[in-house]
Amino acid sequence: MKFYERPHLYKSSQVAMILGVSKKTLDRMIADGRIPKPVRDGNNNWRIWTHQDVQELQEVLTK
């Protein structure tokens, strides 16, 4: 099973959609240090976000 088929893991594009921002904005927030860098998938080098990561980002962005 590939990581993106698991319901508790998200790709950056999915996280951006959940947060209501563009993927480019999400990338910029990582580069600026406003949000922590997620882990990367060893096979594809994709950023992998957990459900916990998304919840924490939602809390940070609503403050």
HTML snippet that shows the backbone in 3Dmol.js (N, CA, C, O; Angstrom):
<script src="https://3Dmol.org/build/3Dmol-min.js"></script>
<div id="view" style="width:600px;height:400px;position:relative"></div>
<script>
const pdb = `
ATOM      1  N   MET A   1       0.841  -1.181   0.000  1.00  0.00           N
ATOM      2  CA  MET A   1       0.000   0.000   0.000  1.00  0.00           C
ATOM      3  C   MET A   1       0.886   1.243   0.000  1.00  0.00           C
ATOM      4  O   MET A   1       1.807   1.357   0.808  1.00  0.00           O
ATOM      5  N   LYS A   2       0.608   2.146  -0.886  1.00  0.00           N
ATOM      6  CA  LYS A   2       1.365   3.382  -0.971  1.00  0.00           C
ATOM      7  C   LYS A   2       0.914   4.342   0.114  1.00  0.00           C
ATOM      8  O   LYS A   2      -0.224   4.282   0.579  1.00  0.00           O
ATOM      9  N   PHE A   3       1.830   5.243   0.520  1.00  0.00           N
ATOM     10  CA  PHE A   3       1.523   6.103   1.659  1.00  0.00           C
ATOM     11  C   PHE A   3       0.275   6.950   1.436  1.00  0.00           C
ATOM     12  O   PHE A   3      -0.493   7.171   2.372  1.00  0.00           O
ATOM     13  N   TYR A   4       0.064   7.425   0.217  1.00  0.00           N
ATOM     14  CA  TYR A   4      -1.063   8.312  -0.016  1.00  0.00           C
ATOM     15  C   TYR A   4      -2.393   7.563  -0.056  1.00  0.00           C
ATOM     16  O   TYR A   4      -3.453   8.183  -0.144  1.00  0.00           O
ATOM     17  N   GLU A   5      -2.341   6.248   0.009  1.00  0.00           N
ATOM     18  CA  GLU A   5      -3.565   5.454   0.102  1.00  0.00           C
ATOM     19  C   GLU A   5      -3.961   5.239   1.558  1.00  0.00           C
ATOM     20  O   GLU A   5      -5.030   4.698   1.840  1.00  0.00           O
ATOM     21  N   ARG A   6      -3.115   5.654   2.467  1.00  0.00           N
ATOM     22  CA  ARG A   6      -3.402   5.528   3.893  1.00  0.00           C
ATOM     23  C   ARG A   6      -4.141   6.780   4.344  1.00  0.00           C
ATOM     24  O   ARG A   6      -3.696   7.893   4.063  1.00  0.00           O
ATOM     25  N   PRO A   7      -5.258   6.616   5.037  1.00  0.00           N
ATOM     26  CA  PRO A   7      -6.076   7.781   5.384  1.00  0.00           C
ATOM     27  C   PRO A   7      -5.445   8.735   6.390  1.00  0.00           C
ATOM     28  O   PRO A   7      -5.912   9.866   6.517  1.00  0.00           O
ATOM     29  N   HIS A   8      -4.419   8.331   7.099  1.00  0.00           N
ATOM     30  CA  HIS A   8      -3.824   9.189   8.119  1.00  0.00           C
ATOM     31  C   HIS A   8      -2.580   9.922   7.634  1.00  0.00           C
ATOM     32  O   HIS A   8      -1.926  10.608   8.420  1.00  0.00           O
ATOM     33  N   LEU A   9      -2.245   9.790   6.362  1.00  0.00           N
ATOM     34  CA  LEU A   9      -1.090  10.492   5.791  1.00  0.00           C
ATOM     35  C   LEU A   9      -1.543  11.347   4.616  1.00  0.00           C
ATOM     36  O   LEU A   9      -2.425  10.954   3.852  1.00  0.00           O
ATOM     37  N   TYR A  10      -0.932  12.519   4.479  1.00  0.00           N
ATOM     38  CA  TYR A  10      -1.340  13.463   3.451  1.00  0.00           C
ATOM     39  C   TYR A  10      -0.140  13.975   2.670  1.00  0.00           C
ATOM     40  O   TYR A  10       0.965  14.077   3.204  1.00  0.00           O
ATOM     41  N   LYS A  11      -0.367  14.297   1.403  1.00  0.00           N
ATOM     42  CA  LYS A  11       0.629  14.989   0.589  1.00  0.00           C
ATOM     43  C   LYS A  11       0.434  16.490   0.796  1.00  0.00           C
ATOM     44  O   LYS A  11      -0.605  16.927   1.291  1.00  0.00           O
ATOM     45  N   SER A  12       1.429  17.261   0.417  1.00  0.00           N
ATOM     46  CA  SER A  12       1.365  18.718   0.605  1.00  0.00           C
ATOM     47  C   SER A  12       0.164  19.339  -0.080  1.00  0.00           C
ATOM     48  O   SER A  12      -0.457  20.248   0.471  1.00  0.00           O
ATOM     49  N   SER A  13      -0.174  18.872  -1.257  1.00  0.00           N
ATOM     50  CA  SER A  13      -1.325  19.437  -1.964  1.00  0.00           C
ATOM     51  C   SER A  13      -2.617  19.209  -1.176  1.00  0.00           C
ATOM     52  O   SER A  13      -3.500  20.066  -1.164  1.00  0.00           O
ATOM     53  N   GLN A  14      -2.724  18.054  -0.522  1.00  0.00           N
ATOM     54  CA  GLN A  14      -3.905  17.772   0.292  1.00  0.00           C
ATOM     55  C   GLN A  14      -3.939  18.665   1.529  1.00  0.00           C
ATOM     56  O   GLN A  14      -4.993  19.179   1.902  1.00  0.00           O
ATOM     57  N   VAL A  15      -2.782  18.847   2.161  1.00  0.00           N
ATOM     58  CA  VAL A  15      -2.695  19.697   3.347  1.00  0.00           C
ATOM     59  C   VAL A  15      -3.053  21.136   2.986  1.00  0.00           C
ATOM     60  O   VAL A  15      -3.794  21.795   3.715  1.00  0.00           O
ATOM     61  N   ALA A  16      -2.534  21.618   1.872  1.00  0.00           N
ATOM     62  CA  ALA A  16      -2.843  22.975   1.434  1.00  0.00           C
ATOM     63  C   ALA A  16      -4.348  23.145   1.233  1.00  0.00           C
ATOM     64  O   ALA A  16      -4.917  24.162   1.631  1.00  0.00           O
ATOM     65  N   MET A  17      -4.987  22.162   0.622  1.00  0.00           N
ATOM     66  CA  MET A  17      -6.426  22.238   0.389  1.00  0.00           C
ATOM     67  C   MET A  17      -7.187  22.247   1.716  1.00  0.00           C
ATOM     68  O   MET A  17      -8.138  23.012   1.874  1.00  0.00           O
ATOM     69  N   ILE A  18      -6.782  21.414   2.664  1.00  0.00           N
ATOM     70  CA  ILE A  18      -7.422  21.372   3.978  1.00  0.00           C
ATOM     71  C   ILE A  18      -7.290  22.715   4.686  1.00  0.00           C
ATOM     72  O   ILE A  18      -8.234  23.185   5.321  1.00  0.00           O
ATOM     73  N   LEU A  19      -6.113  23.328   4.575  1.00  0.00           N
ATOM     74  CA  LEU A  19      -5.848  24.595   5.258  1.00  0.00           C
ATOM     75  C   LEU A  19      -6.412  25.802   4.519  1.00  0.00           C
ATOM     76  O   LEU A  19      -6.481  26.896   5.079  1.00  0.00           O
ATOM     77  N   GLY A  20      -6.815  25.610   3.268  1.00  0.00           N
ATOM     78  CA  GLY A  20      -7.364  26.713   2.495  1.00  0.00           C
ATOM     79  C   GLY A  20      -6.312  27.653   1.948  1.00  0.00           C
ATOM     80  O   GLY A  20      -6.572  28.841   1.760  1.00  0.00           O
ATOM     81  N   VAL A  21      -5.114  27.122   1.688  1.00  0.00           N
ATOM     82  CA  VAL A  21      -4.036  27.911   1.090  1.00  0.00           C
ATOM     83  C   VAL A  21      -3.529  27.175  -0.140  1.00  0.00           C
ATOM     84  O   VAL A  21      -3.848  26.004  -0.347  1.00  0.00           O
ATOM     85  N   SER A  22      -2.753  27.854  -0.939  1.00  0.00           N
ATOM     86  CA  SER A  22      -2.168  27.189  -2.105  1.00  0.00           C
ATOM     87  C   SER A  22      -0.946  26.377  -1.659  1.00  0.00           C
ATOM     88  O   SER A  22      -0.390  26.611  -0.586  1.00  0.00           O
ATOM     89  N   LYS A  23      -0.547  25.439  -2.484  1.00  0.00           N
ATOM     90  CA  LYS A  23       0.646  24.644  -2.179  1.00  0.00           C
ATOM     91  C   LYS A  23       1.868  25.553  -2.140  1.00  0.00           C
ATOM     92  O   LYS A  23       2.776  25.349  -1.334  1.00  0.00           O
ATOM     93  N   LYS A  24       1.887  26.549  -3.004  1.00  0.00           N
ATOM     94  CA  LYS A  24       2.995  27.509  -3.032  1.00  0.00           C
ATOM     95  C   LYS A  24       3.085  28.268  -1.704  1.00  0.00           C
ATOM     96  O   LYS A  24       4.181  28.499  -1.193  1.00  0.00           O
ATOM     97  N   THR A  25       1.941  28.653  -1.150  1.00  0.00           N
ATOM     98  CA  THR A  25       1.916  29.329   0.148  1.00  0.00           C
ATOM     99  C   THR A  25       2.416  28.401   1.240  1.00  0.00           C
ATOM    100  O   THR A  25       3.180  28.817   2.111  1.00  0.00           O
ATOM    101  N   LEU A  26       1.993  27.153   1.197  1.00  0.00           N
ATOM    102  CA  LEU A  26       2.457  26.171   2.173  1.00  0.00           C
ATOM    103  C   LEU A  26       3.976  26.019   2.095  1.00  0.00           C
ATOM    104  O   LEU A  26       4.656  25.995   3.121  1.00  0.00           O
ATOM    105  N   ASP A  27       4.499  25.919   0.886  1.00  0.00           N
ATOM    106  CA  ASP A  27       5.957  25.815   0.692  1.00  0.00           C
ATOM    107  C   ASP A  27       6.671  27.046   1.235  1.00  0.00           C
ATOM    108  O   ASP A  27       7.734  26.938   1.847  1.00  0.00           O
ATOM    109  N   ARG A  28       6.084  28.213   1.010  1.00  0.00           N
ATOM    110  CA  ARG A  28       6.677  29.462   1.495  1.00  0.00           C
ATOM    111  C   ARG A  28       6.692  29.517   3.025  1.00  0.00           C
ATOM    112  O   ARG A  28       7.656  29.995   3.623  1.00  0.00           O
ATOM    113  N   MET A  29       5.624  29.028   3.649  1.00  0.00           N
ATOM    114  CA  MET A  29       5.561  29.024   5.110  1.00  0.00           C
ATOM    115  C   MET A  29       6.623  28.090   5.692  1.00  0.00           C
ATOM    116  O   MET A  29       7.174  28.365   6.758  1.00  0.00           O
ATOM    117  N   ILE A  30       6.907  27.000   5.003  1.00  0.00           N
ATOM    118  CA  ILE A  30       7.966  26.086   5.444  1.00  0.00           C
ATOM    119  C   ILE A  30       9.323  26.770   5.292  1.00  0.00           C
ATOM    120  O   ILE A  30      10.147  26.742   6.205  1.00  0.00           O
ATOM    121  N   ALA A  31       9.545  27.382   4.135  1.00  0.00           N
ATOM    122  CA  ALA A  31      10.825  28.042   3.855  1.00  0.00           C
ATOM    123  C   ALA A  31      11.084  29.198   4.821  1.00  0.00           C
ATOM    124  O   ALA A  31      12.226  29.426   5.221  1.00  0.00           O
ATOM    125  N   ASP A  32      10.028  29.928   5.197  1.00  0.00           N
ATOM    126  CA  ASP A  32      10.154  31.059   6.121  1.00  0.00           C
ATOM    127  C   ASP A  32      10.299  30.618   7.575  1.00  0.00           C
ATOM    128  O   ASP A  32      10.616  31.427   8.447  1.00  0.00           O
ATOM    129  N   GLY A  33      10.068  29.337   7.830  1.00  0.00           N
ATOM    130  CA  GLY A  33      10.163  28.831   9.192  1.00  0.00           C
ATOM    131  C   GLY A  33       8.910  29.059  10.019  1.00  0.00           C
ATOM    132  O   GLY A  33       8.928  28.872  11.236  1.00  0.00           O
ATOM    133  N   ARG A  34       7.816  29.464   9.367  1.00  0.00           N
ATOM    134  CA  ARG A  34       6.569  29.687  10.099  1.00  0.00           C
ATOM    135  C   ARG A  34       5.930  28.380  10.543  1.00  0.00           C
ATOM    136  O   ARG A  34       5.220  28.339  11.548  1.00  0.00           O
ATOM    137  N   ILE A  35       6.182  27.317   9.795  1.00  0.00           N
ATOM    138  CA  ILE A  35       5.699  25.996  10.172  1.00  0.00           C
ATOM    139  C   ILE A  35       6.846  25.007  10.030  1.00  0.00           C
ATOM    140  O   ILE A  35       7.733  25.205   9.199  1.00  0.00           O
ATOM    141  N   PRO A  36       6.839  23.944  10.829  1.00  0.00           N
ATOM    142  CA  PRO A  36       7.943  22.990  10.764  1.00  0.00           C
ATOM    143  C   PRO A  36       7.934  22.167   9.475  1.00  0.00           C
ATOM    144  O   PRO A  36       6.889  21.946   8.863  1.00  0.00           O
ATOM    145  N   LYS A  37       9.111  21.729   9.088  1.00  0.00           N
ATOM    146  CA  LYS A  37       9.232  20.885   7.904  1.00  0.00           C
ATOM    147  C   LYS A  37       8.680  19.496   8.225  1.00  0.00           C
ATOM    148  O   LYS A  37       8.965  18.940   9.286  1.00  0.00           O
ATOM    149  N   PRO A  38       7.901  18.948   7.320  1.00  0.00           N
ATOM    150  CA  PRO A  38       7.421  17.587   7.528  1.00  0.00           C
ATOM    151  C   PRO A  38       8.499  16.580   7.131  1.00  0.00           C
ATOM    152  O   PRO A  38       9.498  16.943   6.509  1.00  0.00           O
ATOM    153  N   VAL A  39       8.293  15.326   7.491  1.00  0.00           N
ATOM    154  CA  VAL A  39       9.231  14.286   7.063  1.00  0.00           C
ATOM    155  C   VAL A  39       9.038  14.053   5.576  1.00  0.00           C
ATOM    156  O   VAL A  39       8.014  14.425   5.002  1.00  0.00           O
ATOM    157  N   ARG A  40      10.025  13.438   4.965  1.00  0.00           N
ATOM    158  CA  ARG A  40       9.939  13.137   3.532  1.00  0.00           C
ATOM    159  C   ARG A  40       9.885  11.641   3.309  1.00  0.00           C
ATOM    160  O   ARG A  40      10.512  10.865   4.030  1.00  0.00           O
ATOM    161  N   ASP A  41       9.131  11.250   2.308  1.00  0.00           N
ATOM    162  CA  ASP A  41       9.030   9.859   1.899  1.00  0.00           C
ATOM    163  C   ASP A  41      10.354   9.452   1.269  1.00  0.00           C
ATOM    164  O   ASP A  41      10.849  10.132   0.370  1.00  0.00           O
ATOM    165  N   GLY A  42      10.923   8.361   1.730  1.00  0.00           N
ATOM    166  CA  GLY A  42      12.224   7.921   1.234  1.00  0.00           C
ATOM    167  C   GLY A  42      12.217   7.495  -0.217  1.00  0.00           C
ATOM    168  O   GLY A  42      13.240   7.614  -0.892  1.00  0.00           O
ATOM    169  N   ASN A  43      11.103   7.005  -0.718  1.00  0.00           N
ATOM    170  CA  ASN A  43      11.047   6.519  -2.093  1.00  0.00           C
ATOM    171  C   ASN A  43      10.887   7.632  -3.115  1.00  0.00           C
ATOM    172  O   ASN A  43      11.554   7.633  -4.150  1.00  0.00           O
ATOM    173  N   ASN A  44      10.011   8.569  -2.829  1.00  0.00           N
ATOM    174  CA  ASN A  44       9.676   9.612  -3.804  1.00  0.00           C
ATOM    175  C   ASN A  44      10.131  11.003  -3.398  1.00  0.00           C
ATOM    176  O   ASN A  44      10.044  11.942  -4.189  1.00  0.00           O
ATOM    177  N   ASN A  45      10.619  11.140  -2.163  1.00  0.00           N
ATOM    178  CA  ASN A  45      11.038  12.417  -1.607  1.00  0.00           C
ATOM    179  C   ASN A  45       9.874  13.397  -1.464  1.00  0.00           C
ATOM    180  O   ASN A  45      10.079  14.610  -1.448  1.00  0.00           O
ATOM    181  N   TRP A  46       8.653  12.870  -1.362  1.00  0.00           N
ATOM    182  CA  TRP A  46       7.480  13.699  -1.127  1.00  0.00           C
ATOM    183  C   TRP A  46       7.430  14.089   0.328  1.00  0.00           C
ATOM    184  O   TRP A  46       7.891  13.344   1.193  1.00  0.00           O
ATOM    185  N   ARG A  47       6.876  15.246   0.603  1.00  0.00           N
ATOM    186  CA  ARG A  47       6.620  15.630   1.991  1.00  0.00           C
ATOM    187  C   ARG A  47       5.422  14.824   2.479  1.00  0.00           C
ATOM    188  O   ARG A  47       4.415  14.704   1.782  1.00  0.00           O
ATOM    189  N   ILE A  48       5.542  14.281   3.670  1.00  0.00           N
ATOM    190  CA  ILE A  48       4.471  13.471   4.239  1.00  0.00           C
ATOM    191  C   ILE A  48       3.977  14.140   5.511  1.00  0.00           C
ATOM    192  O   ILE A  48       4.762  14.439   6.411  1.00  0.00           O
ATOM    193  N   TRP A  49       2.694  14.370   5.578  1.00  0.00           N
ATOM    194  CA  TRP A  49       2.065  15.021   6.720  1.00  0.00           C
ATOM    195  C   TRP A  49       1.157  14.015   7.410  1.00  0.00           C
ATOM    196  O   TRP A  49       0.421  13.283   6.748  1.00  0.00           O
ATOM    197  N   THR A  50       1.204  13.978   8.723  1.00  0.00           N
ATOM    198  CA  THR A  50       0.308  13.114   9.483  1.00  0.00           C
ATOM    199  C   THR A  50      -0.949  13.906   9.865  1.00  0.00           C
ATOM    200  O   THR A  50      -0.994  15.130   9.743  1.00  0.00           O
ATOM    201  N   HIS A  51      -1.943  13.187  10.320  1.00  0.00           N
ATOM    202  CA  HIS A  51      -3.168  13.841  10.780  1.00  0.00           C
ATOM    203  C   HIS A  51      -2.840  14.807  11.919  1.00  0.00           C
ATOM    204  O   HIS A  51      -3.393  15.905  11.987  1.00  0.00           O
ATOM    205  N   GLN A  52      -1.947  14.397  12.802  1.00  0.00           N
ATOM    206  CA  GLN A  52      -1.507  15.245  13.923  1.00  0.00           C
ATOM    207  C   GLN A  52      -0.863  16.534  13.398  1.00  0.00           C
ATOM    208  O   GLN A  52      -1.138  17.618  13.912  1.00  0.00           O
ATOM    209  N   ASP A  53      -0.004  16.417  12.374  1.00  0.00           N
ATOM    210  CA  ASP A  53       0.632  17.597  11.768  1.00  0.00           C
ATOM    211  C   ASP A  53      -0.427  18.588  11.273  1.00  0.00           C
ATOM    212  O   ASP A  53      -0.330  19.791  11.512  1.00  0.00           O
ATOM    213  N   VAL A  54      -1.429  18.062  10.586  1.00  0.00           N
ATOM    214  CA  VAL A  54      -2.472  18.917  10.017  1.00  0.00           C
ATOM    215  C   VAL A  54      -3.255  19.617  11.126  1.00  0.00           C
ATOM    216  O   VAL A  54      -3.558  20.805  11.017  1.00  0.00           O
ATOM    217  N   GLN A  55      -3.577  18.896  12.175  1.00  0.00           N
ATOM    218  CA  GLN A  55      -4.295  19.505  13.306  1.00  0.00           C
ATOM    219  C   GLN A  55      -3.472  20.628  13.940  1.00  0.00           C
ATOM    220  O   GLN A  55      -4.003  21.692  14.260  1.00  0.00           O
ATOM    221  N   GLU A  56      -2.177  20.384  14.118  1.00  0.00           N
ATOM    222  CA  GLU A  56      -1.309  21.409  14.716  1.00  0.00           C
ATOM    223  C   GLU A  56      -1.200  22.626  13.804  1.00  0.00           C
ATOM    224  O   GLU A  56      -1.194  23.760  14.284  1.00  0.00           O
ATOM    225  N   LEU A  57      -1.115  22.404  12.506  1.00  0.00           N
ATOM    226  CA  LEU A  57      -1.052  23.530  11.561  1.00  0.00           C
ATOM    227  C   LEU A  57      -2.332  24.342  11.604  1.00  0.00           C
ATOM    228  O   LEU A  57      -2.288  25.572  11.556  1.00  0.00           O
ATOM    229  N   GLN A  58      -3.471  23.670  11.695  1.00  0.00           N
ATOM    230  CA  GLN A  58      -4.743  24.378  11.787  1.00  0.00           C
ATOM    231  C   GLN A  58      -4.783  25.263  13.030  1.00  0.00           C
ATOM    232  O   GLN A  58      -5.269  26.393  12.982  1.00  0.00           O
ATOM    233  N   GLU A  59      -4.270  24.742  14.139  1.00  0.00           N
ATOM    234  CA  GLU A  59      -4.252  25.530  15.365  1.00  0.00           C
ATOM    235  C   GLU A  59      -3.325  26.741  15.236  1.00  0.00           C
ATOM    236  O   GLU A  59      -3.676  27.840  15.665  1.00  0.00           O
ATOM    237  N   VAL A  60      -2.153  26.543  14.649  1.00  0.00           N
ATOM    238  CA  VAL A  60      -1.191  27.635  14.469  1.00  0.00           C
ATOM    239  C   VAL A  60      -1.768  28.719  13.543  1.00  0.00           C
ATOM    240  O   VAL A  60      -1.623  29.911  13.815  1.00  0.00           O
ATOM    241  N   LEU A  61      -2.404  28.311  12.482  1.00  0.00           N
ATOM    242  CA  LEU A  61      -2.890  29.278  11.499  1.00  0.00           C
ATOM    243  C   LEU A  61      -4.144  30.011  11.951  1.00  0.00           C
ATOM    244  O   LEU A  61      -4.479  31.056  11.392  1.00  0.00           O
ATOM    245  N   THR A  62      -4.844  29.488  12.950  1.00  0.00           N
ATOM    246  CA  THR A  62      -6.061  30.173  13.416  1.00  0.00           C
ATOM    247  C   THR A  62      -5.755  31.133  14.568  1.00  0.00           C
ATOM    248  O   THR A  62      -6.645  31.853  15.020  1.00  0.00           O
ATOM    249  N   LYS A  63      -4.511  31.154  15.046  1.00  0.00           N
ATOM    250  CA  LYS A  63      -4.141  32.075  16.132  1.00  0.00           C
ATOM    251  C   LYS A  63      -3.874  33.447  15.614  1.00  0.00           C
ATOM    252  O   LYS A  63      -3.550  34.347  16.389  1.00  0.00           O
TER     253      LYS A  63
END
`;
const viewer = $3Dmol.createViewer("view");
viewer.addModel(pdb, "pdb");
viewer.setStyle({}, {cartoon: {color: "spectrum"}});
viewer.zoomTo();
viewer.render();
</script>
